[in-house]
Structures are given as C-alpha cells and as structure tokens.
C-alpha cells in the first residue's frame, strides 16, 4: 500500500518540517491540573471566606475568572506564530522593566509586604512573572544567535553579557523585591537554556559553585537568613513562630493518610495553614486526597513535563527549542520548589504550584506558556521515512535533535 501523501514539507535551516497536528495530550494534562486546582479551591472556599470576611464563592469566582483569562492567553499564544516573538523582544523587556519599576515604586502593605505587586482596585499583578516570560524570549534569541556563530562559550560575547544580566536581575528580584523563590526559578531558566545551547558541564558546575558561595556568604552575614535556614533544618524547634507554616504543612500532609479525608473535609484550611489556596495548596491536596491522590497528581505533572521534553527534542529550530527549554525550566522548578517546601525538603519560598494554586498572574502566565509550547508542537520535525515522501532528507545543521520523529498521531 502506498503511503498517504501529506502536505508539502518546509525546509527551514536544513531541517524538514511542516505544520501538523499539535500535541493535544499536553492540552488534556493541563486541563486536568486546572480542574484539580479549581475543585480544591472550591472545597476550602468556606473556610477561606470566613477568615477574610467575604462571600463563600469569592475565591471560586476569582479562580474561574483567572482560568477564563488563561484560556484567552492560551488561545493567543497558540495562534500567533512563534517566530513573531523574535520581533517582540525589545517591547517585552521594556514592559518587564516598566512593570518592575512600578512595583518597586508602590508602597507595601500588610497583605503585600514586599515590592512585588502592582495593585489597582481589587486586582494585583506580580511583575516578576512578566520578567520570567520576557527573559526566556530574550535569552533564546541571544543564545540562538550565538549558536549560529559558534560563540556560546565566548567570554566577551556570551559569558559576560549573560553574567551581567543575571546579576542585575538577581539584585532586583532577590535584593529589592526579597523574592528568593523567583530568583531560584530564574537561575534554573538561564542555566538550563545556556546548557542546552552548548555550555560545557565544567562551566555549569563552576557557575553553580559560585552561586553556592554567594548563598553561604549571604546566610552567614545575616542573623535573619541564618534563622530561616535553621528553621528549615528543624521547623519543630519553633512551630509557634518562624516554623509555623512548615509545621502546619507537614501536619496536613501527614493527616491525609492513604486516601485522604475527602473533598468536603479539612481541618488545616480553616485558619491553621497559612496561604492554603496559594503556596500551601499541595498540603491541602495531600490532606484531602491522601497519598493516592498526591501520587496521581505527581504522575500528571510527570507526564506533562515528559511531553514538553519530547517537543524540545523535536523543535524546528534553535530559537523555538530554547524557548521551550526555558518554559520547561520555569514550570518544573516552580513545581519542585512548591512541593518540596510542603513536604519539608526545601525552604518555604512563596512559590505557587503551576495551574493549581489560586492566583491570577501565575495561572495566566502558566497557561500562556502552555499555549506557546502547544503552538511549537505543530512544527516539530519529522522522521526520515516521512521526509522521503515529499523531499530528499538533508543533514541537520549544528546541534539538533531532528530526524527522529514520526508525524503519525
């Protein structure tokens, strides 16, 4: 039987590709996580409403609005050709700088104790989310250009510019905004993108060593930071003050048992566990759904990140590959930090759980990231037997993962 003739192959950068069906499994996995978050927030809304003196459906309604806006951003990112973002790098960095300056200029409050948010009316916007988003596109364009010229490891043309950019971003995010969690995510984004672009392992280890030295110096020269580290190492020593949230999170995780207390039953969400809908939502899930439910959710995250990794390996060009690498580092590091903090493996850093935590800014940017990955999945490269149907295969240029993917869905 003759193979079915498909649409014409596009030759871009020596790699055969053409538009085809996107990765709908990625869409299904994202929807599952969004539903889990919505159900969890719905189940704890009565307790949260009592604490904040708002209507019982306040949190659910705001989460539904955030999901609706997330669907809009997903659609936009899935529709706009990904190459368009190459032309929007300067406007993106400009918007990120303006948003950060506005956040730094606004006064802090009891609810927002750091210069991280732009507030207007009853809405708030966390500027660092836009910084992460812009950074991924700018760094992807920069590294793709250096890869084309063979200058990824050049001290003057690559190492110094990236190092200066990191120092500036870390000073603003970690120093001025006191957001160490987002700083860790930014380190993961920049480090993984640079490594995939061709940074040698030895230089990666050297950079990690330098970051570790700076961290140790920062901890050793500050009583506050030293106390935070000691509390992380042994939260039980101060469960009524510095270690309160960590202790309550461990209680929630432990009392969930094998199957959990059920959707309609919770103790920790009623005033005991701080930020139950945001940073601590994984502990609430563990209390309600138990070990079995938590394992199922972790499997969904694992499947999601595996699908993204497969798209990276088959991305059509270096720019798109590096963009997806940055998005993967962003979402996966946030999940690791959030979950690790709730089970006592990492310090509490105020990082949301992607797609599940309550909060508009985080959810909107996470769904935008999925929309872009979904868009790029339409252009993943094809296997040799598929290319031969319409055009002779060519040897890929540079460091690529092409010619290993079949378009059959």
Kinemage of the C-alpha trace (Angstrom):
@kinemage 1
@onewidth
@group {chain A} dominant
@subgroup {mainchain}
@vectorlist {calphas} color= white
{ca unk a 1} P 0.000 0.000 0.000
{ca unk a 2} L 1.279 3.422 -0.962
{ca unk a 3} L 1.791 5.806 1.966
{ca unk a 4} L -0.720 8.621 2.266
{ca unk a 5} L 0.593 11.851 0.718
{ca unk a 6} L 0.739 14.664 3.242
{ca unk a 7} L 1.182 18.405 2.834
{ca unk a 8} L 4.409 19.830 1.432
{ca unk a 9} L 7.481 19.839 3.614
{ca unk a 10} L 9.048 23.173 4.514
{ca unk a 11} L 12.833 23.315 4.590
{ca unk a 12} L 13.912 25.692 7.376
{ca unk a 13} L 17.537 25.760 8.446
{ca unk a 14} L 18.187 22.423 6.717
{ca unk a 15} L 15.536 20.626 8.774
{ca unk a 16} L 12.397 19.277 7.121
{ca unk a 17} L 9.220 20.384 8.839
{ca unk a 18} L 5.622 21.263 8.163
{ca unk a 19} L 2.579 22.215 10.121
{ca unk a 20} L 0.725 19.236 11.544
{ca unk a 21} L -1.492 18.314 14.481
{ca unk a 22} L -0.340 19.841 17.787
{ca unk a 23} L 0.166 17.856 20.988
{ca unk a 24} L -3.403 17.558 22.284
{ca unk a 25} L -2.269 15.307 25.141
{ca unk a 26} L -0.463 18.334 26.579
{ca unk a 27} L -3.768 20.202 26.491
{ca unk a 28} L -5.602 17.386 28.304
{ca unk a 29} L -2.951 17.189 31.051
{ca unk a 30} L -3.146 20.956 31.588
{ca unk a 31} L -6.942 20.776 31.839
{ca unk a 32} L -6.683 18.033 34.481
{ca unk a 33} L -4.386 20.175 36.632
{ca unk a 34} L -6.659 23.204 36.271
{ca unk a 35} L -9.684 21.148 37.333
{ca unk a 36} L -7.822 19.732 40.342
{ca unk a 37} L -6.932 23.248 41.449
{ca unk a 38} L -10.472 24.524 40.960
{ca unk a 39} L -12.025 21.622 42.879
{ca unk a 40} L -9.552 22.057 45.744
{ca unk a 41} L -10.215 25.804 45.981
{ca unk a 42} L -13.970 25.173 45.850
{ca unk a 43} L -13.703 22.711 48.730
{ca unk a 44} L -11.808 25.124 51.009
{ca unk a 45} L -13.654 28.297 49.986
{ca unk a 46} L -15.982 28.310 53.045
{ca unk a 47} L -13.019 28.314 55.430
{ca unk a 48} L -11.147 30.966 53.460
{ca unk a 49} L -14.287 33.123 53.216
{ca unk a 50} L -14.736 33.097 56.994
{ca unk a 51} L -11.142 34.206 57.537
{ca unk a 52} L -11.332 37.086 55.037
{ca unk a 53} L -14.981 38.004 55.699
{ca unk a 54} L -16.004 37.648 52.053
{ca unk a 55} L -18.739 35.707 50.268
{ca unk a 56} L -18.466 31.927 50.189
{ca unk a 57} L -17.975 31.851 46.408
{ca unk a 58} L -15.431 34.693 46.331
{ca unk a 59} L -12.346 32.525 45.760
{ca unk a 60} L -14.040 30.160 43.324
{ca unk a 61} L -15.362 33.038 41.221
{ca unk a 62} L -11.957 34.734 41.076
{ca unk a 63} L -10.304 31.452 40.107
{ca unk a 64} L -12.882 30.929 37.359
{ca unk a 65} L -12.108 34.428 36.059
{ca unk a 66} L -8.388 33.629 36.126
{ca unk a 67} L -8.992 30.387 34.220
{ca unk a 68} L -11.098 32.293 31.673
{ca unk a 69} L -8.298 34.824 31.162
{ca unk a 70} L -5.867 31.922 30.999
{ca unk a 71} L -7.867 30.379 28.170
{ca unk a 72} L -7.681 33.700 26.319
{ca unk a 73} L -3.902 33.924 26.749
{ca unk a 74} L -3.524 30.270 25.784
{ca unk a 75} L -5.511 30.851 22.584
{ca unk a 76} L -3.463 33.914 21.709
{ca unk a 77} L -0.131 32.148 22.274
{ca unk a 78} L -1.309 29.051 20.401
{ca unk a 79} L -2.423 31.152 17.423
{ca unk a 80} L 0.338 33.754 16.990
{ca unk a 81} L 3.281 32.250 15.024
{ca unk a 82} L 6.089 31.618 17.485
{ca unk a 83} L 8.600 33.380 15.232
{ca unk a 84} L 6.682 36.615 15.817
{ca unk a 85} L 8.151 36.723 19.327
{ca unk a 86} L 11.617 37.192 17.863
{ca unk a 87} L 10.465 40.637 16.747
{ca unk a 88} L 8.897 41.495 20.112
{ca unk a 89} L 11.930 41.004 22.336
{ca unk a 90} L 12.544 44.717 22.904
{ca unk a 91} L 8.887 45.541 23.709
{ca unk a 92} L 8.802 42.587 26.119
{ca unk a 93} L 11.892 43.667 28.037
{ca unk a 94} L 10.586 47.238 28.055
{ca unk a 95} L 7.265 46.097 29.530
{ca unk a 96} L 9.063 43.961 32.139
{ca unk a 97} L 11.267 46.897 33.192
{ca unk a 98} L 8.308 49.282 33.453
{ca unk a 99} L 6.247 46.762 35.459
{ca unk a 100} L 9.153 46.159 37.833
{ca unk a 101} L 9.734 49.887 38.370
{ca unk a 102} L 6.045 50.426 39.104
{ca unk a 103} L 6.069 47.556 41.610
{ca unk a 104} L 9.155 48.997 43.321
{ca unk a 105} L 7.594 52.469 43.495
{ca unk a 106} L 4.314 51.340 45.070
{ca unk a 107} L 4.107 51.267 48.883
{ca unk a 108} L 3.943 47.938 50.690
{ca unk a 109} L 1.054 46.820 52.884
{ca unk a 110} L 0.283 44.109 55.408
{ca unk a 111} L -1.205 41.923 52.689
{ca unk a 112} L 1.612 42.711 50.214
{ca unk a 113} L 4.711 43.129 52.439
{ca unk a 114} L 7.244 43.404 49.581
{ca unk a 115} L 7.589 45.441 46.388
{ca unk a 116} L 6.435 42.592 44.154
{ca unk a 117} L 2.898 43.551 43.144
{ca unk a 118} L 1.169 46.179 41.053
{ca unk a 119} L -2.218 46.789 42.630
{ca unk a 120} L -5.228 48.502 41.131
{ca unk a 121} L -8.685 48.179 42.619
{ca unk a 122} L -9.205 44.639 43.806
{ca unk a 123} L -6.694 43.236 41.305
{ca unk a 124} L -2.971 42.598 41.643
{ca unk a 125} L -0.204 41.766 39.196
{ca unk a 126} L 3.163 40.238 40.125
{ca unk a 127} L 5.810 41.874 37.953
{ca unk a 128} L 8.361 39.047 38.226
{ca unk a 129} L 6.115 36.765 36.160
{ca unk a 130} L 6.490 39.145 33.216
{ca unk a 131} L 10.248 39.288 33.874
{ca unk a 132} L 10.493 35.479 33.575
{ca unk a 133} L 8.406 35.496 30.409
{ca unk a 134} L 10.454 38.243 28.735
{ca unk a 135} L 13.756 36.716 29.872
{ca unk a 136} L 13.007 33.427 28.108
{ca unk a 137} L 12.465 35.084 24.708
{ca unk a 138} L 15.417 37.441 25.018
{ca unk a 139} L 17.812 34.717 26.138
{ca unk a 140} L 16.510 32.307 23.474
{ca unk a 141} L 17.164 34.859 20.732
{ca unk a 142} L 20.588 35.741 22.155
{ca unk a 143} L 21.729 32.115 22.535
{ca unk a 144} L 20.331 31.036 19.161
{ca unk a 145} L 22.377 33.803 17.533
{ca unk a 146} L 25.498 32.754 19.471
{ca unk a 147} L 24.938 29.129 18.459
{ca unk a 148} L 24.760 30.150 14.809
{ca unk a 149} L 28.072 31.999 15.164
{ca unk a 150} L 29.731 29.379 17.363
{ca unk a 151} L 30.139 31.845 20.242
{ca unk a 152} L 28.156 30.214 23.035
{ca unk a 153} L 31.262 29.847 25.221
{ca unk a 154} L 32.949 33.101 24.202
{ca unk a 155} L 33.857 35.084 27.328
{ca unk a 156} L 33.263 38.555 25.890
{ca unk a 157} L 30.328 37.811 23.603
{ca unk a 158} L 28.338 35.357 25.743
{ca unk a 159} L 29.596 34.802 29.281
{ca unk a 160} L 29.937 38.459 30.290
{ca unk a 161} L 26.572 39.658 28.863
{ca unk a 162} L 24.679 36.769 30.447
{ca unk a 163} L 26.550 37.197 33.734
{ca unk a 164} L 25.778 40.923 33.876
{ca unk a 165} L 22.115 40.282 33.051
{ca unk a 166} L 21.872 37.702 35.832
{ca unk a 167} L 23.489 39.994 38.415
{ca unk a 168} L 21.098 42.836 37.556
{ca unk a 169} L 18.016 40.593 37.661
{ca unk a 170} L 19.120 38.897 40.883
{ca unk a 171} L 19.788 42.280 42.527
{ca unk a 172} L 16.291 43.499 41.681
{ca unk a 173} L 14.319 40.287 42.325
{ca unk a 174} L 16.252 38.904 45.299
{ca unk a 175} L 17.564 42.165 46.742
{ca unk a 176} L 14.903 44.811 46.158
{ca unk a 177} L 11.842 42.538 45.950
{ca unk a 178} L 13.024 39.930 48.501
{ca unk a 179} L 11.816 37.124 46.234
{ca unk a 180} L 14.370 34.325 46.593
{ca unk a 181} L 11.961 31.725 45.201
{ca unk a 182} L 11.609 33.535 41.878
{ca unk a 183} L 15.377 34.086 41.861
{ca unk a 184} L 15.870 30.313 42.051
{ca unk a 185} L 13.443 29.871 39.142
{ca unk a 186} L 15.350 32.470 37.091
{ca unk a 187} L 18.641 30.678 37.821
{ca unk a 188} L 17.065 27.431 36.570
{ca unk a 189} L 15.760 29.128 33.409
{ca unk a 190} L 19.063 30.758 32.495
{ca unk a 191} L 21.202 27.779 33.487
{ca unk a 192} L 19.217 25.129 31.605
{ca unk a 193} L 18.846 27.256 28.465
{ca unk a 194} L 22.564 28.000 28.419
{ca unk a 195} L 23.442 24.339 28.989
{ca unk a 196} L 21.203 23.164 26.136
{ca unk a 197} L 22.770 25.837 23.904
{ca unk a 198} L 26.171 24.225 24.462
{ca unk a 199} L 27.680 25.419 27.748
{ca unk a 200} L 30.177 22.764 28.935
{ca unk a 201} L 29.359 20.804 32.081
{ca unk a 202} L 32.542 22.035 33.787
{ca unk a 203} L 31.478 25.635 33.349
{ca unk a 204} L 27.977 24.811 34.605
{ca unk a 205} L 29.445 23.299 37.758
{ca unk a 206} L 31.700 26.331 38.173
{ca unk a 207} L 28.716 28.685 37.970
{ca unk a 208} L 26.723 26.577 40.430
{ca unk a 209} L 29.694 26.636 42.796
{ca unk a 210} L 29.865 30.427 42.573
{ca unk a 211} L 26.139 30.712 43.324
{ca unk a 212} L 26.543 28.374 46.310
{ca unk a 213} L 29.395 30.510 47.695
{ca unk a 214} L 27.300 33.679 47.357
{ca unk a 215} L 24.401 31.918 49.117
{ca unk a 216} L 26.605 30.809 52.019
{ca unk a 217} L 28.021 34.323 52.399
{ca unk a 218} L 24.518 35.810 52.355
{ca unk a 219} L 23.361 33.373 55.057
{ca unk a 220} L 26.432 33.713 57.270
{ca unk a 221} L 26.320 37.521 57.298
{ca unk a 222} L 22.644 37.846 58.280
{ca unk a 223} L 21.016 36.683 61.523
{ca unk a 224} L 17.614 36.677 59.813
{ca unk a 225} L 18.746 34.434 56.955
{ca unk a 226} L 20.633 32.184 59.359
{ca unk a 227} L 17.487 31.758 61.467
{ca unk a 228} L 15.485 30.934 58.334
{ca unk a 229} L 17.955 28.199 57.394
{ca unk a 230} L 17.924 26.781 60.938
{ca unk a 231} L 14.125 26.806 60.931
{ca unk a 232} L 14.124 24.908 57.643
{ca unk a 233} L 16.546 22.337 59.034
{ca unk a 234} L 14.424 21.879 62.156
{ca unk a 235} L 10.980 23.547 61.922
{ca unk a 236} L 9.761 21.774 65.085
{ca unk a 237} L 12.029 23.953 67.216
{ca unk a 238} L 9.760 26.970 66.639
{ca unk a 239} L 6.374 25.726 65.484
{ca unk a 240} L 4.558 28.690 67.021
{ca unk a 241} L 6.518 31.371 65.141
{ca unk a 242} L 9.117 31.037 62.367
{ca unk a 243} L 8.384 27.375 61.715
{ca unk a 244} L 4.594 27.665 61.949
{ca unk a 245} L 3.740 27.267 58.256
{ca unk a 246} L 6.221 24.421 57.750
{ca unk a 247} L 4.833 22.544 60.771
{ca unk a 248} L 1.215 23.036 59.698
{ca unk a 249} L 2.039 21.885 56.171
{ca unk a 250} L 3.620 18.680 57.491
{ca unk a 251} L 0.568 18.106 59.703
{ca unk a 252} L -1.721 18.471 56.685
{ca unk a 253} L 0.371 16.092 54.576
{ca unk a 254} L 0.610 13.538 57.399
{ca unk a 255} L -3.071 13.527 58.365
{ca unk a 256} L -4.128 12.811 54.793
{ca unk a 257} L -3.071 9.185 55.162
{ca unk a 258} L -3.524 6.819 52.250
{ca unk a 259} L -6.799 8.049 50.748
{ca unk a 260} L -7.271 11.463 52.403
{ca unk a 261} L -10.164 12.951 54.343
{ca unk a 262} L -12.267 13.688 51.280
{ca unk a 263} L -13.239 16.815 49.369
{ca unk a 264} L -15.667 18.123 51.967
{ca unk a 265} L -13.431 17.568 54.959
{ca unk a 266} L -10.463 19.654 56.026
{ca unk a 267} L -9.002 20.946 59.267
{ca unk a 268} L -5.859 22.790 58.177
{ca unk a 269} L -7.660 25.007 55.670
{ca unk a 270} L -9.777 26.550 58.442
{ca unk a 271} L -7.246 29.036 59.755
{ca unk a 272} L -4.374 26.721 60.652
{ca unk a 273} L -2.415 26.511 57.403
{ca unk a 274} L -1.284 29.924 56.042
{ca unk a 275} L -1.851 30.601 52.337
{ca unk a 276} L -3.922 27.438 51.975
{ca unk a 277} L -5.113 28.375 48.480
{ca unk a 278} L -1.762 29.678 47.221
{ca unk a 279} L 1.644 28.473 48.346
{ca unk a 280} L 0.281 25.694 50.602
{ca unk a 281} L -2.297 24.183 48.274
{ca unk a 282} L -0.274 20.985 47.771
{ca unk a 283} L -0.506 20.292 51.515
{ca unk a 284} L -4.290 20.797 51.332
{ca unk a 285} L -4.474 18.356 48.406
{ca unk a 286} L -2.498 15.814 50.446
{ca unk a 287} L -4.909 16.249 53.367
{ca unk a 288} L -7.985 15.829 51.176
{ca unk a 289} L -6.855 13.159 48.699
{ca unk a 290} L -4.105 11.369 50.605
{ca unk a 291} L -1.067 9.570 49.262
{ca unk a 292} L -3.012 8.043 46.359
{ca unk a 293} L -4.343 11.408 45.174
{ca unk a 294} L -0.974 13.124 45.514
{ca unk a 295} L 0.710 10.327 43.575
{ca unk a 296} L -1.844 10.682 40.776
{ca unk a 297} L -1.234 14.437 40.552
{ca unk a 298} L 2.539 13.931 40.517
{ca unk a 299} L 2.075 11.453 37.658
{ca unk a 300} L 0.122 14.080 35.706
{ca unk a 301} L 2.925 16.599 36.240
{ca unk a 302} L 5.494 13.983 35.196
{ca unk a 303} L 3.539 13.193 32.020
{ca unk a 304} L 3.205 16.923 31.279
{ca unk a 305} L 6.925 17.608 31.639
{ca unk a 306} L 7.762 14.488 29.609
{ca unk a 307} L 5.591 15.729 26.727
{ca unk a 308} L 7.346 19.098 26.867
{ca unk a 309} L 10.744 17.370 26.838
{ca unk a 310} L 9.728 15.452 23.703
{ca unk a 311} L 8.763 18.718 21.997
{ca unk a 312} L 12.189 20.146 22.892
{ca unk a 313} L 13.912 17.200 21.215
{ca unk a 314} L 11.904 17.724 18.007
{ca unk a 315} L 11.678 21.512 17.921
{ca unk a 316} L 12.086 23.018 14.435
{ca unk a 317} L 14.943 25.434 15.183
{ca unk a 318} L 17.259 26.578 17.935
{ca unk a 319} L 15.138 29.586 18.926
{ca unk a 320} L 11.964 27.556 19.460
{ca unk a 321} L 13.911 24.786 21.198
{ca unk a 322} L 15.462 27.213 23.665
{ca unk a 323} L 12.102 28.906 24.299
{ca unk a 324} L 10.519 25.572 25.249
{ca unk a 325} L 13.563 24.709 27.399
{ca unk a 326} L 13.079 27.963 29.294
{ca unk a 327} L 9.356 27.328 29.752
{ca unk a 328} L 10.056 23.793 30.979
{ca unk a 329} L 12.635 25.073 33.474
{ca unk a 330} L 10.189 27.716 34.677
{ca unk a 331} L 7.184 25.456 35.271
{ca unk a 332} L 9.112 22.445 36.560
{ca unk a 333} L 11.253 24.450 39.008
{ca unk a 334} L 8.175 26.145 40.443
{ca unk a 335} L 6.527 22.758 40.936
{ca unk a 336} L 9.667 21.334 42.575
{ca unk a 337} L 10.057 24.293 44.950
{ca unk a 338} L 6.380 24.339 45.938
{ca unk a 339} L 6.045 20.595 46.514
{ca unk a 340} L 9.468 20.316 48.144
{ca unk a 341} L 8.573 23.059 50.630
{ca unk a 342} L 5.293 21.398 51.586
{ca unk a 343} L 6.959 18.063 52.408
{ca unk a 344} L 9.900 19.628 54.237
{ca unk a 345} L 12.609 19.035 51.630
{ca unk a 346} L 13.048 22.707 50.664
{ca unk a 347} L 12.611 26.034 52.466
{ca unk a 348} L 9.333 27.914 52.119
{ca unk a 349} L 9.740 30.463 49.323
{ca unk a 350} L 6.251 31.688 48.425
{ca unk a 351} L 6.167 29.967 45.029
{ca unk a 352} L 2.821 28.870 43.584
{ca unk a 353} L 2.085 25.405 42.189
{ca unk a 354} L 1.561 25.815 38.408
{ca unk a 355} L -2.049 25.508 37.192
{ca unk a 356} L -3.328 24.521 40.662
{ca unk a 357} L -2.646 27.396 43.080
{ca unk a 358} L -5.102 30.248 43.465
{ca unk a 359} L -3.905 33.456 41.830
{ca unk a 360} L -4.435 35.215 38.537
{ca unk a 361} L -0.936 36.293 37.489
{ca unk a 362} L 0.691 32.905 37.977
{ca unk a 363} L -2.131 30.994 36.296
{ca unk a 364} L -2.399 33.353 33.321
{ca unk a 365} L 1.322 33.191 32.556
{ca unk a 366} L 1.400 29.405 33.058
{ca unk a 367} L -1.418 28.893 30.543
{ca unk a 368} L 0.297 31.323 28.167
{ca unk a 369} L 3.410 29.140 28.420
{ca unk a 370} L 1.376 26.054 27.539
{ca unk a 371} L -0.163 27.886 24.589
{ca unk a 372} L 3.285 28.662 23.199
{ca unk a 373} L 4.512 25.082 23.708
{ca unk a 374} L 1.298 23.832 22.074
{ca unk a 375} L 1.958 26.176 19.136
{ca unk a 376} L 5.551 24.986 18.654
{ca unk a 377} L 4.404 21.344 18.811
{ca unk a 378} L 2.719 21.948 15.429
{ca unk a 379} L 6.128 22.336 13.785
{ca unk a 380} L 8.143 19.522 15.323
{ca unk a 381} L 10.466 17.827 12.838
{ca unk a 382} L 9.672 14.575 11.054
{ca unk a 383} L 11.263 11.163 10.645
{ca unk a 384} L 13.310 10.188 7.595
{ca unk a 385} L 10.565 7.991 6.147
{ca unk a 386} L 8.124 10.924 6.327
{ca unk a 387} L 10.556 13.347 4.682
{ca unk a 388} L 11.204 10.967 1.801
{ca unk a 389} L 7.565 11.184 0.772
{ca unk a 390} L 7.968 14.742 -0.484
{ca unk a 391} L 11.625 15.796 -0.413
{ca unk a 392} L 15.052 14.217 -0.031
{ca unk a 393} L 16.381 14.480 3.527
{ca unk a 394} L 19.179 16.871 4.345
{ca unk a 395} L 21.712 16.611 7.115
{ca unk a 396} L 20.699 18.917 10.004
{ca unk a 397} L 22.927 21.857 10.785
{ca unk a 398} L 24.510 22.324 14.181
{ca unk a 399} L 23.374 20.654 17.350
{ca unk a 400} L 19.888 19.321 16.595
{ca unk a 401} L 17.573 16.543 17.637
{ca unk a 402} L 15.859 16.238 14.250
{ca unk a 403} L 15.062 13.177 12.102
{ca unk a 404} L 13.693 11.117 14.935
{ca unk a 405} L 10.043 11.984 14.940
{ca unk a 406} L 7.116 10.484 13.097
{ca unk a 407} L 4.137 12.728 12.357
{ca unk a 408} L 1.665 9.914 12.975
{ca unk a 409} L -0.641 10.840 15.829
